[in-house]
Amino acid sequence: MSNRRKKTDRVDREALLLPVDDEEKLEKSDLRGDWGNIAILFFLYLLQGIPIGLASAIPMLLQNRGASYKQQAEFSFAHWPFSLKLLWAPIVDSLFWKQFGRRKSWLIPTQYLIGIFMLILSLHVNRWLGAENSTNDDHSKVEHSTLNIPLLTGIFFMLNFLAATQDIAVDGWALTMLKRCNVGHASTCNSVGQTAGYFLGYVAFMALESAEFCNSYLRSEPAPEGLVNLSGYLWFWGLVFLVTTTLVALCKRELAPSIDRGHEEHLELDIKQTYRLLLDIIKMKPILTLVAILLTAKAGFAACDAVTSLKLIDAGVPKDKLALLVVPLVPLQIVLPLAISKYTAGPRPMEVYLKAIPYRIGLTLAAAGIVWITPAIIRDHHVPYYYYILLLTNYGLYQIALYSMFVAVMAFFARISDPAVGGTYMTLLNTLSNLGGNWPTTVVLWMVDYLTWKRCSNATDNDCANAALKETCSAAGGQCTITIDGYYVEIFICLLYGLLWYRWGSGKIRQLQELPLKAWRVARRVQRTHSS
């Protein structure tokens, strides 16, 4: 690197372009010597999925405790750190202890903090969920006023902040831990590992927390509660984080990028230069187009993704059974990314992404249809088995489309990212992708109540718009009924939007995909000091 630098006493404002040898040649994947690294990446992404899964379980608990859709929208901000991590990613990419390792300097302390944070959170979370006011006949029914939504949102926001910081370090490490010809497999480690972690944090918890599930399948004698509660589950995983992080710190050495392994030289930039570099990346014309795509692509699926499961719970589908629908699909979710990866490892991974969109739009409409017929099927809290088969079929097909898009876009990110600034570049792309999913989720949850029209059954002038009017209706012997459901209004709007977006976005995506790799390389500003 030093032979390319001209000695000067100022920060060079010109572009320093590092040559990329044969970057247009797509090397064939060779996993010899990288199997251990792939296993470690899978494990780190699995740990990352645990807090994500736990945070996803909270809305289910809140829905059973009478939370409004507006309160659900408020809690959805807990997932936003993965959409904001770009703000501190340059710090993670620039500050490190060289003797310990560029990525381990952040990975190890962050995972220790997640473990400690979970242990502390386990002492208070049940109280914030209102568990101290549980009734004996139905422990899930808690007074609405006891829910501390702002505090729960803040606490899980901080937990996801730590998980997002871990994600920055792992994404950057993946680009140098694996040989350059194998970096496409990092997306597979990401998708499979996060899926496994999400399963443990969400599905396994919902099953073990359910008294009905535990009494039916895990106990010989019935009990009024499940085998675990959120407090105990957080305590267990807090200990797991502490132990496994210690093993990674002691047993895994972080190697510097190696030309022999196909890596390019990594630029050593300070924080100021890294933020300037980030601005340079954002100013690139291909990135600007990609920003527009990533921020708008998922809005067409937002109503289905964010509201459908909550509507099913409102209609009488047990939350634990809804979560357990994932179990039969776990093999599919693990095998599917592996099967898709052979199509996304080539020069046009986004073809898979584009082919999945029409199927996902159609399955969104099918999911809304299932919600529509659910009240007619579920009678006296009895859910027939054929209904679960219907749900499972729709959900399974939807997951195929969703995971196809996810693996394809992650492979595209790995392909175009500049390895010399991999942590910043990958984090920018992942942040945009996450933000493109989070902002529509918050918006549709927030708007459901506003788009829903209600009437009191015995008072036409009472629209049940607030808690006071609902109490008035109930006191008069009436019942608030929905005349226009905001969920279906949002489904229609999202469906129309999705069709229009697909017509616009497919052409833009194919244009970006055909660009040579050098079009994605960023002009790097490097500080050059005068040598006396």
Disulfide bonds with the S-S distance in Angstrom:
Cys456-Cys473 2.06
Cys464-Cys480 2.00
